Amino acid sequence: MGRNQIYCCICGSPFLEPGQSDDERGEWLARAVLVTTAHETDHGIELDIYWPQAPSGSYALDLGPNPPTELKRRVLRLDSEYSEHNQFKILESGATVSAFTVGAGSPTSTVTSGGTFYLAVHGVCNQLAEHFIDSRAEARDTFQIGPQDKISSIKQLWEVLYRRMPGSTPLNSEYILPEPHAYYGGRYCRNVYWEPSDDLEYGELLEENPSEIPNLTESILQNLQPASSEAPGDKLNKTNFNHQESNPKSEIVHNQDWWYDAFISKTLFPWLWDLDVKLIQKRRQEGNWDWKALGRQLSRVEIHTPSDETLNLPLGLRNRRRIWRLLEDARVDDIASDGRRYE
């Protein structure tokens, strides 16, 4: 039986009702965070009001005749639980609200008054976003962000997601924001009613927990191969960094020790924040390993695809890399008003 589905604005994976998953691994899909904005007033924190913009279907922020400064505006993230049919229960207050729309009724109904506008993300995806922002060299706690800038604050993440709201037609019963890269997989899963078998390649991956990954470090180290013997003059090797921001095609010369240090310090791989460093150190003492080859393989962004054969990795780790890539590539106004990707 298919599921009338709602999808996370960050990862594009579904929300499931508690207990709907076939096993405990999928229970993370029921834990939600509702994201909205608010501002400080003389009477405390007040939720921002958004108004539907007929006939476009998008929403406009209304801060009143005396709008607060940006320093007084904030993003609220409310722990929630998905119920059904776009209904979320806010755990602190017990209130049940709808996401992706303002006021009562469905996004296709006529709404004549403004109200709070919620976007729904998985609690785990919210945590991944926090790790991503913490990894940024320069965090800027501001809503202001340029089209070429990576997000560096929760406020900027809201701005990216909120401005993806379709400007030509409102969200229909699929309840999913457009994303310029189709969420890097799972396009055939995102139907009004679906089962993981709808997409044999991505269906299972999209339901794998990207945070709690059993034996994460061991699963990576199983790909470590013995280093080939090198002549003294060959210890420095050229490496093509596909992930570098400044010059993606630059060739850098590094040796095995450099790659090991970069791996263990997570300099190149901030998405592996929970590596077991002691286990890695122990493995190094057990032989002469090719850390360069492992590092170069992990540097390939395509390792998030289930069909990738360069590494043997659990689906949860591939899903994490997929979501991290979505956060890396997120840009404000990356979706045109008609839902197409800006080129």
MIMI-596142 format. One record per residue (C-alpha): residue number from 1; residue in one letter; chain; x, y, z. Coordinates in nm, 4 decimals, always signed. Layout:
<nodes>
   num   residu   chaine         px         py         pz
   NUM        a        A          X          Y          Z
...
</nodes>
This chain:
<nodes>
   num   residu   chaine         px         py         pz
     1        m        A    +0.0000    +0.0000    +0.0000
     2        g        A    +0.1420    +0.3385    -0.0989
     3        r        A    +0.2134    +0.6287    +0.1295
     4        n        A    +0.0604    +0.9754    +0.0995
     5        q        A    +0.3970    +1.1365    +0.1324
     6        i        A    +0.5643    +1.4492    +0.2664
     7        y        A    +0.9330    +1.5086    +0.1944
     8        c        A    +1.2180    +1.6738    +0.3845
     9        c        A    +1.3226    +2.0119    +0.2446
    10        i        A    +1.6916    +1.9315    +0.2957
    11        c        A    +1.7336    +1.5719    +0.1789
    12        g        A    +1.4226    +1.4935    -0.0253
    13        s        A    +1.3618    +1.1710    +0.1683
    14        p        A    +1.0137    +1.0982    +0.3032
    15        f        A    +0.8590    +1.1506    +0.6428
    16        l        A    +0.7041    +0.8356    +0.7833
    17        e        A    +0.4472    +0.8038    +1.0552
    18        p        A    +0.5904    +0.6550    +1.3771
    19        g        A    +0.5997    +0.2785    +1.3492
    20        q        A    +0.5436    +0.2812    +0.9732
    21        s        A    +0.8993    +0.1789    +0.8892
    22        d        A    +0.9661    -0.1891    +0.8410
    23        d        A    +1.2464    -0.1788    +1.1001
    24        e        A    +1.3957    +0.0508    +1.3637
    25        r        A    +1.6490    +0.1918    +1.1183
    26        g        A    +1.3759    +0.3946    +0.9498
    27        e        A    +1.2318    +0.5506    +1.2653
    28        w        A    +1.4492    +0.8597    +1.2111
    29        l        A    +1.2133    +0.9456    +0.9243
    30        a        A    +0.9330    +1.0161    +1.1747
    31        r        A    +1.1336    +1.2657    +1.3811
    32        a        A    +1.0827    +1.6110    +1.2362
    33        v        A    +1.1889    +1.9682    +1.2930
    34        l        A    +0.9554    +2.2447    +1.1811
    35        v        A    +1.1499    +2.5512    +1.0734
    36        t        A    +1.0040    +2.9019    +1.0756
    37        t        A    +1.1090    +3.2570    +1.1603
    38        a        A    +1.0329    +3.4927    +1.4464
    39        h        A    +1.1397    +3.8299    +1.5839
    40        e        A    +1.1975    +3.9933    +1.9189
    41        t        A    +0.9422    +4.2450    +2.0445
    42        d        A    +0.8854    +4.4317    +2.3684
    43        h        A    +0.6486    +4.1511    +2.4637
    44        g        A    +0.8832    +3.8621    +2.3815
    45        i        A    +0.9319    +3.6440    +2.0750
    46        e        A    +0.6613    +3.6626    +1.8094
    47        l        A    +0.6302    +3.4385    +1.5080
    48        d        A    +0.6668    +3.6077    +1.1710
    49        i        A    +0.3566    +3.6394    +0.9548
    50        y        A    +0.3598    +3.5273    +0.5923
    51        w        A    +0.0926    +3.6077    +0.3359
    52        p        A    -0.0006    +3.4019    +0.0305
    53        q        A    +0.0633    +3.5824    -0.2952
    54        a        A    -0.2222    +3.4874    -0.5254
    55        p        A    -0.2127    +3.3729    -0.7975
    56        s        A    +0.1593    +3.2895    -0.7765
    57        g        A    +0.1313    +3.0493    -0.4827
    58        s        A    +0.4437    +3.1866    -0.3135
    59        y        A    +0.4492    +3.3598    +0.0255
    60        a        A    +0.5663    +3.7043    +0.1298
    61        l        A    +0.6987    +3.7999    +0.4732
    62        d        A    +0.5061    +4.0717    +0.6562
    63        l        A    +0.6997    +4.2409    +0.9376
    64        g        A    +0.4536    +4.5276    +0.9792
    65        p        A    +0.5009    +4.9038    +0.9539
    66        n        A    +0.8015    +4.9045    +1.1887
    67        p        A    +1.0045    +4.5981    +1.0827
    68        p        A    +1.2595    +4.4686    +1.3331
    69        t        A    +1.6270    +4.4815    +1.2525
    70        e        A    +1.7914    +4.1650    +1.1299
    71        l        A    +1.9603    +4.1235    +1.4685
    72        k        A    +1.6160    +4.0804    +1.6235
    73        r        A    +1.5072    +3.8181    +1.3736
    74        r        A    +1.5805    +3.4531    +1.4241
    75        v        A    +1.5043    +3.1085    +1.2914
    76        l        A    +1.3077    +2.8745    +1.5169
    77        r        A    +1.3479    +2.4986    +1.4919
    78        l        A    +1.0713    +2.3118    +1.6715
    79        d        A    +1.1029    +1.9419    +1.7516
    80        s        A    +0.8009    +1.7701    +1.6038
    81        e        A    +0.6583    +1.4389    +1.4996
    82        y        A    +0.5005    +1.3623    +1.1656
    83        s        A    +0.1385    +1.2489    +1.1961
    84        e        A    -0.0265    +1.2155    +0.8555
    85        h        A    -0.1409    +1.4136    +0.5528
    86        n        A    +0.0993    +1.7041    +0.6147
    87        q        A    +0.0157    +1.7281    +0.9847
    88        f        A    +0.2972    +1.7696    +1.2386
    89        k        A    +0.2682    +1.7678    +1.6162
    90        i        A    +0.4970    +2.0199    +1.7891
    91        l        A    +0.6278    +1.8279    +2.0891
    92        e        A    +0.6707    +2.1228    +2.3282
    93        s        A    +0.3256    +2.2760    +2.2839
    94        g        A    +0.1299    +1.9746    +2.1614
    95        a        A    -0.0125    +2.1852    +1.8788
    96        t        A    -0.0764    +2.0207    +1.5416
    97        v        A    +0.0117    +2.2347    +1.2409
    98        s        A    +0.0586    +2.2043    +0.8658
    99        a        A    +0.3824    +2.2655    +0.6772
   100        f        A    +0.4351    +2.4230    +0.3335
   101        t        A    +0.1258    +2.6403    +0.3594
   102        v        A    -0.0236    +2.9288    +0.5571
   103        g        A    -0.3565    +2.8984    +0.7341
   104        a        A    -0.6019    +2.6120    +0.7358
   105        g        A    -0.6635    +2.3819    +0.4451
   106        s        A    -0.4419    +2.2553    +0.1652
   107        p        A    -0.1971    +2.4645    -0.0387
   108        t        A    -0.4498    +2.4659    -0.3231
   109        s        A    -0.7275    +2.6151    -0.1127
   110        t        A    -0.8014    +2.9863    -0.1006
   111        v        A    -0.6327    +3.1421    +0.2027
   112        t        A    -0.7348    +3.4988    +0.2813
   113        s        A    -0.5294    +3.5605    +0.5935
   114        g        A    -0.1663    +3.5439    +0.6855
   115        g        A    -0.0060    +3.3124    +0.9349
   116        t        A    +0.2996    +3.1183    +1.0411
   117        f        A    +0.4852    +2.9449    +0.7599
   118        y        A    +0.6573    +2.6168    +0.8452
   119        l        A    +0.9029    +2.4126    +0.6445
   120        a        A    +0.9599    +2.0519    +0.7518
   121        v        A    +1.3001    +1.8822    +0.7757
   122        h        A    +1.4100    +1.5628    +0.9434
   123        g        A    +1.5627    +1.6079    +1.2862
   124        v        A    +1.8688    +1.4185    +1.1623
   125        c        A    +1.8983    +1.6447    +0.8569
   126        n        A    +1.8807    +1.9453    +1.0874
   127        q        A    +2.1769    +1.7974    +1.2793
   128        l        A    +2.3690    +1.7418    +0.9557
   129        a        A    +2.3064    +2.1047    +0.8622
   130        e        A    +2.4497    +2.2128    +1.1971
   131        h        A    +2.7623    +2.0026    +1.1350
   132        f        A    +2.7942    +2.1555    +0.7882
   133        i        A    +2.7663    +2.5107    +0.9187
   134        d        A    +3.0154    +2.4357    +1.1980
   135        s        A    +3.2618    +2.3173    +0.9327
   136        r        A    +3.2482    +2.6484    +0.7466
   137        a        A    +3.5577    +2.8609    +0.7988
   138        e        A    +3.3581    +3.1803    +0.8451
   139        a        A    +3.0091    +3.1649    +0.9901
   140        r        A    +2.7840    +3.4666    +0.9350
   141        d        A    +2.4686    +3.4762    +1.1453
   142        t        A    +2.2656    +3.6632    +0.8879
   143        f        A    +1.9843    +3.6111    +0.6398
   144        q        A    +2.1852    +3.7980    +0.3787
   145        i        A    +2.3446    +3.5680    +0.1233
   146        g        A    +2.4577    +3.6105    -0.2366
   147        p        A    +2.3670    +3.3739    -0.5220
   148        q        A    +2.7258    +3.2445    -0.5348
   149        d        A    +2.7726    +3.1993    -0.1579
   150        k        A    +2.7524    +2.8757    +0.0356
   151        i        A    +2.5302    +2.8795    +0.3395
   152        s        A    +2.7144    +2.9614    +0.6611
   153        s        A    +2.4274    +3.0004    +0.9086
   154        i        A    +2.0875    +2.8544    +0.9878
   155        k        A    +1.9367    +3.1868    +0.8825
   156        q        A    +2.0897    +3.1513    +0.5380
   157        l        A    +1.9705    +2.7919    +0.5124
   158        w        A    +1.6168    +2.9146    +0.5780
   159        e        A    +1.6571    +3.1778    +0.3083
   160        v        A    +1.7667    +2.9181    +0.0542
   161        l        A    +1.4844    +2.6756    +0.1371
   162        y        A    +1.2127    +2.9387    +0.1731
   163        r        A    +1.2960    +3.0999    -0.1608
   164        r        A    +1.2638    +2.7648    -0.3338
   165        m        A    +0.8912    +2.7870    -0.2743
   166        p        A    +0.7365    +2.7760    -0.6213
   167        g        A    +0.6399    +3.1159    -0.7536
   168        s        A    +0.4092    +3.0007    -1.0310
   169        t        A    +0.1968    +2.7303    -0.8679
   170        p        A    +0.1626    +2.6294    -0.5024
   171        l        A    +0.2845    +2.2951    -0.3778
   172        n        A    +0.0441    +2.0200    -0.4667
   173        s        A    -0.0226    +1.7013    -0.2739
   174        e        A    +0.3388    +1.5864    -0.3162
   175        y        A    +0.4544    +1.8413    -0.0564
   176        i        A    +0.8127    +1.8800    -0.1732
   177        l        A    +1.0182    +2.1864    -0.2550
   178        p        A    +1.1945    +2.1917    -0.5909
   179        e        A    +1.5709    +2.1331    -0.5752
   180        p        A    +1.8060    +2.2166    -0.8641
   181        h        A    +1.9761    +1.8760    -0.8605
   182        a        A    +1.6630    +1.6674    -0.7970
   183        y        A    +1.8076    +1.5857    -0.4532
   184        y        A    +2.0812    +1.3739    -0.6163
   185        g        A    +1.8728    +1.0642    -0.6526
   186        g        A    +1.5363    +0.9130    -0.5785
   187        r        A    +1.3332    +1.1003    -0.8384
   188        y        A    +1.1057    +0.7994    -0.8917
   189        c        A    +1.0437    +0.7724    -0.5181
   190        r        A    +0.8960    +1.1185    -0.4799
   191        n        A    +0.5402    +1.0438    -0.5810
   192        v        A    +0.2151    +1.1231    -0.4041
   193        y        A    +0.1934    +0.7537    -0.3137
   194        w        A    +0.5062    +0.5474    -0.3121
   195        e        A    +0.6989    +0.2521    -0.1836
   196        p        A    +1.0804    +0.2128    -0.1757
   197        s        A    +1.0440    -0.0428    -0.4547
   198        d        A    +0.9334    +0.2413    -0.6848
   199        d        A    +1.3038    +0.3177    -0.7289
   200        l        A    +1.5127    +0.0041    -0.7040
   201        e        A    +1.8399    +0.2002    -0.6968
   202        y        A    +1.7597    +0.4744    -0.4445
   203        g        A    +1.4532    +0.3563    -0.2547
   204        e        A    +1.6485    +0.1785    +0.0175
   205        l        A    +1.9218    +0.4429    +0.0389
   206        l        A    +1.6748    +0.7261    +0.1056
   207        e        A    +1.5489    +0.5485    +0.4185
   208        e        A    +1.8928    +0.4739    +0.5660
   209        n        A    +1.9842    +0.6814    +0.8724
   210        p        A    +2.2704    +0.9163    +0.7693
   211        s        A    +2.3701    +0.9976    +1.1262
   212        e        A    +2.3713    +0.6790    +1.3335
   213        i        A    +2.5898    +0.4532    +1.1181
   214        p        A    +2.7040    +0.1310    +1.2862
   215        n        A    +3.0772    +0.0598    +1.2529
   216        l        A    +3.1303    +0.3746    +1.0492
   217        t        A    +3.5091    +0.3842    +1.0845
   218        e        A    +3.5465    +0.0120    +1.0195
   219        s        A    +3.3334    +0.0390    +0.7071
   220        i        A    +3.5735    +0.2964    +0.5645
   221        l        A    +3.8932    +0.1234    +0.6734
   222        q        A    +3.7885    -0.2003    +0.5033
   223        n        A    +3.8658    -0.0188    +0.1774
   224        l        A    +4.2245    +0.0524    +0.2837
   225        q        A    +4.4810    -0.1278    +0.0678
   226        p        A    +4.8538    -0.1895    +0.1260
   227        a        A    +5.0722    +0.0818    -0.0209
   228        s        A    +5.2759    -0.0195    -0.3218
   229        s        A    +5.6541    -0.0022    -0.2887
   230        e        A    +5.7852    +0.3364    -0.3927
   231        a        A    +6.1216    +0.4542    -0.5021
   232        p        A    +6.2676    +0.7259    -0.2762
   233        g        A    +6.2000    +0.9922    -0.5356
   234        d        A    +5.8375    +0.8864    -0.5865
   235        k        A    +5.7011    +0.9396    -0.2370
   236        l        A    +5.5360    +1.2660    -0.3336
   237        n        A    +5.2405    +1.2086    -0.5631
   238        k        A    +5.0252    +1.4420    -0.7658
   239        t        A    +4.6613    +1.4466    -0.6677
   240        n        A    +4.3661    +1.5977    -0.8501
   241        f        A    +4.1281    +1.7530    -0.5948
   242        n        A    +3.7732    +1.7449    -0.7304
   243        h        A    +3.6319    +1.9068    -0.4164
   244        q        A    +3.8555    +2.2125    -0.3761
   245        e        A    +3.6685    +2.5415    -0.3748
   246        s        A    +3.9374    +2.7697    -0.5160
   247        n        A    +4.0584    +2.5659    -0.8116
   248        p        A    +3.8786    +2.2338    -0.8606
   249        k        A    +4.1296    +2.1060    -1.1166
   250        s        A    +4.4530    +2.2076    -0.9460
   251        e        A    +4.7190    +1.9429    -0.8989
   252        i        A    +4.8652    +1.9200    -0.5506
   253        v        A    +5.1667    +1.7137    -0.4512
   254        h        A    +5.1221    +1.5172    -0.1278
   255        n        A    +5.2650    +1.2052    +0.0303
   256        q        A    +5.1094    +0.9260    +0.2320
   257        d        A    +5.1713    +1.0987    +0.5663
   258        w        A    +4.9901    +1.4101    +0.4477
   259        w        A    +4.6879    +1.2060    +0.3422
   260        y        A    +4.6824    +1.0194    +0.6735
   261        d        A    +4.7004    +1.3451    +0.8709
   262        a        A    +4.4250    +1.5023    +0.6605
   263        f        A    +4.2076    +1.1947    +0.7086
   264        i        A    +4.2538    +1.1663    +1.0830
   265        s        A    +4.2065    +1.5408    +1.1408
   266        k        A    +3.8968    +1.5411    +0.9122
   267        t        A    +4.0384    +1.8448    +0.7316
   268        l        A    +3.9241    +1.7210    +0.3919
   269        f        A    +3.6239    +1.5259    +0.5107
   270        p        A    +3.4172    +1.7298    +0.7590
   271        w        A    +3.1214    +1.5036    +0.6822
   272        l        A    +3.3114    +1.2310    +0.8695
   273        w        A    +3.3007    +1.4191    +1.2001
   274        d        A    +3.2450    +1.1008    +1.4050
   275        l        A    +3.5423    +0.8925    +1.2926
   276        d        A    +3.7073    +0.6796    +1.5617
   277        v        A    +4.0550    +0.8324    +1.5619
   278        k        A    +4.2026    +0.5705    +1.7948
   279        l        A    +4.0893    +0.2937    +1.5623
   280        i        A    +4.2533    +0.4691    +1.2668
   281        q        A    +4.5765    +0.5160    +1.4591
   282        k        A    +4.5747    +0.1481    +1.5493
   283        r        A    +4.5276    +0.0485    +1.1854
   284        r        A    +4.8222    +0.2622    +1.0801
   285        q        A    +5.0480    +0.0776    +1.3209
   286        e        A    +4.9493    -0.2557    +1.1694
   287        g        A    +5.1015    -0.2041    +0.8250
   288        n        A    +5.2074    +0.0203    +0.5393
   289        w        A    +4.8782    +0.1460    +0.3972
   290        d        A    +4.7792    +0.3487    +0.0922
   291        w        A    +4.6126    +0.6461    +0.2619
   292        k        A    +4.6455    +0.8482    -0.0569
   293        a        A    +4.4273    +0.6093    -0.2570
   294        l        A    +4.1652    +0.5970    +0.0176
   295        g        A    +4.1625    +0.9761    +0.0470
   296        r        A    +4.1275    +1.0256    -0.3270
   297        q        A    +3.8380    +0.7812    -0.3392
   298        l        A    +3.6614    +0.9533    -0.0497
   299        s        A    +3.7134    +1.2867    -0.2271
   300        r        A    +3.4879    +1.1817    -0.5134
   301        v        A    +3.1464    +1.3357    -0.4578
   302        e        A    +2.9891    +1.0571    -0.6627
   303        i        A    +3.0461    +0.8069    -0.3826
   304        h        A    +2.6964    +0.8888    -0.2591
   305        t        A    +2.5449    +0.6963    -0.5489
   306        p        A    +2.4417    +0.3368    -0.4751
   307        s        A    +2.5980    +0.2199    -0.8033
   308        d        A    +2.9445    +0.3556    -0.7158
   309        e        A    +3.1950    +0.0707    -0.6986
   310        t        A    +3.5117    +0.2586    -0.6008
   311        l        A    +3.4420    +0.1986    -0.2309
   312        n        A    +3.2485    -0.0541    -0.0270
   313        l        A    +3.0373    +0.1700    +0.1963
   314        p        A    +2.7107    +0.1268    +0.3899
   315        l        A    +2.4052    +0.2984    +0.2457
   316        g        A    +2.3749    +0.5225    +0.5533
   317        l        A    +2.7165    +0.6722    +0.4817
   318        r        A    +2.6339    +0.7185    +0.1142
   319        n        A    +2.3120    +0.8920    +0.2174
   320        r        A    +2.5091    +1.1223    +0.4490
   321        r        A    +2.7445    +1.2179    +0.1657
   322        r        A    +2.4442    +1.2822    -0.0585
   323        i        A    +2.2870    +1.5181    +0.1948
   324        w        A    +2.6208    +1.6898    +0.2621
   325        r        A    +2.6568    +1.7499    -0.1110
   326        l        A    +2.3090    +1.9033    -0.1184
   327        l        A    +2.4167    +2.1428    +0.1562
   328        e        A    +2.7443    +2.2194    -0.0238
   329        d        A    +2.5630    +2.3057    -0.3451
   330        a        A    +2.2701    +2.4986    -0.1941
   331        r        A    +2.2515    +2.8577    -0.3186
   332        v        A    +1.9913    +3.1256    -0.2689
   333        d        A    +1.7622    +3.1634    -0.5712
   334        d        A    +1.8926    +2.8391    -0.7210
   335        i        A    +1.5383    +2.7656    -0.8369
   336        a        A    +1.3722    +2.9943    -1.0898
   337        s        A    +1.0186    +3.1206    -1.0307
   338        d        A    +0.8784    +2.8527    -1.2622
   339        g        A    +1.0574    +2.5745    -1.0733
   340        r        A    +1.3389    +2.5297    -1.3236
   341        r        A    +1.7038    +2.5375    -1.2280
   342        y        A    +1.8945    +2.8578    -1.2920
   343        e        A    +2.1838    +2.7929    -1.5318
</nodes>
